[in-house]
């Protein structure tokens, strides 16, 4: 009788254990399935097809630091230029800091002004508004955010990312798809420029941080601008936009490239500054800060 009772109890315990374990097992399977999906497989193959060394690309993307940047992606849909407080830069404290910057980096600023014809006050104003003179250069992985956007060309990646952000942004799936088609092409070009840049300069692609859009350094250049317009301002044979001399010279060269010249009038200056950031709020802020310097 005791044997029958013990057998029955063991059966009951075993049965309940199966019930308790089933959800955990399913959850584990789901987690494993998510882990198995690689967001960057198709992107890696595209980069390799476009000429990048296979072993180098695989080494970069196998690093645990490389991740999908959901928050960075969402920022594109929540950022509103008109809501930014550009008025803060014309207040007493920021202007005072900018004046100190003019003195501290006088040599680099005068050199850039002489070589490129760009007023040192304009250069300083841009650096103030962009990153508060290098204080806030961004904290997002440039590699991660550009890879995330570039990967949107893959429908499977796009569908998964849509599920991730759809609850936090006011956007229709159709509009997201249109945006993804356009932005993924842009991001892929920027990503290739970024990879070429870090390879040329010997930087680790995993260590560079910037804005949610992929802009880098004190002057917030996109990688395509770094490759074509950034300047080695301190003549150390390295272009590093986290160094003030390089950032200063690069801003001056960028503005000259887009039409700036010594003695330019305010109307034409506004048009050139608009090339730096397509915002009239931004342009007005730069000119107002420069006036106060």
Steps between C-alpha positions, in 0.01 A plus 500: 500500500784736593675421169187591304465826695864595444475423128187714473663792683809483279278507191313806628825683579646411160183623325503837678872543429428462128230767520730740685792441266308540174472885498864534599600263222291693248647829619848356467421386147371844408807666648722258312314572177551875548866440575537293184374786281784723387404852401823564313557186289373648174672831574834326554468318169417824321808669647718208395349504151584870478868429559559484874722219626287207620711416804510867609123543471430171679738599778327836543146361511584200719595735784250502789494882489321492164126518564179626347433855620124520551507824701720671245268393220194627691666840543457569129124504551492698825762768421343836414734780395248773582477379861873535565597786729748689284445808715710344775818560300459878491470530877782642712672180615537323161620821335756544776625144443522566127711811561739294713514243221599771253796587721600144585498381138608831348784348298286232333212741438719770345671240284165373372371854447808591296505180293127460430366853538247402767446729798631341820184614680284301259715190552477539877124557484452177305704300749304656787162411353606157375666360811543787747862528390564128529324438830221289352609307192243220531495162670355267237721252318546636149551149367182372665265777391624508139488120480148497644373745239690336215358159596148631435546415133435138605123439530541248783704747702256779422199298616669409828609856569153629420363274775756648738424868436136504384369541854719799578466715186206656321556350159322274255668185371473630143683822592762304690565286192541806278733660753699176528546473123644850485694503826659157464670606175625819662619314811679233297702768322583663834592162650742423217658842542526441874670163452741648246577785741579283803706265286698788351571663836547176695209563739282234659151518345355386834637790702371799305188661646282769352145618441192286435543586130863388484668843517847496654731728692505854636370629167250212448599394149329211327752238378457599134600855591792371705635312200468794261523819705662430839845651553807411703522834677791421732713331230547172689398294194178387669153644451334478839193719539511461877808724486426871491753597233362239260139593574569872452678453167233258381214741570683773311570273204138380493365855487749606234408195292135607512565857395633697796756772431658782693262796524189299408176686570245376754247376245753284316653389830159373609473285188842346560424431867177330394717240326648411837160441655178531301325712760429872501483486880855367498628759253351788699654365820847482344482858374363633831776332700765636261355850541546473877861394470 
